[in-house]
Amino acid sequence: MVRLSPDGRPRPEAEHPPGRFHVVQQGEAQETQAILMNDVEVVDWLTDPAGNES
């Protein structure tokens, strides 16, 4: 079951580079980094994860 944070304040403006997110679990916020890809990039990565581009 996924619960949203009960904090209703507006989200602060982003100060981090793209791909950085805050995940709230059990009332604690953790900064994490995610890979931002479009659909074509995901398919390429899934079919050839060791491709020419790193």
Secondary structure in CASP SS format (residue, H / E / C, confidence):
PFRMAT SS
TARGET T0000
AUTHOR 0000-0000-0000
METHOD secondary structure of the structure
MODEL  1
M C 1.00
V C 1.00
R C 1.00
L C 1.00
S C 1.00
P C 1.00
D C 1.00
G C 1.00
R C 1.00
P C 1.00
R C 1.00
P C 1.00
E C 1.00
A C 1.00
E C 1.00
H C 1.00
P C 1.00
P C 1.00
G C 1.00
R E 1.00
F E 1.00
H E 1.00
V E 1.00
V E 1.00
Q E 1.00
Q C 1.00
G C 1.00
E E 1.00
A E 1.00
Q E 1.00
E E 1.00
T E 1.00
Q E 1.00
A C 1.00
I C 1.00
L C 1.00
M C 1.00
N C 1.00
D H 1.00
V H 1.00
E H 1.00
V H 1.00
V H 1.00
D H 1.00
W H 1.00
L H 1.00
T H 1.00
D C 1.00
P C 1.00
A C 1.00
G C 1.00
N C 1.00
E C 1.00
S C 1.00
END
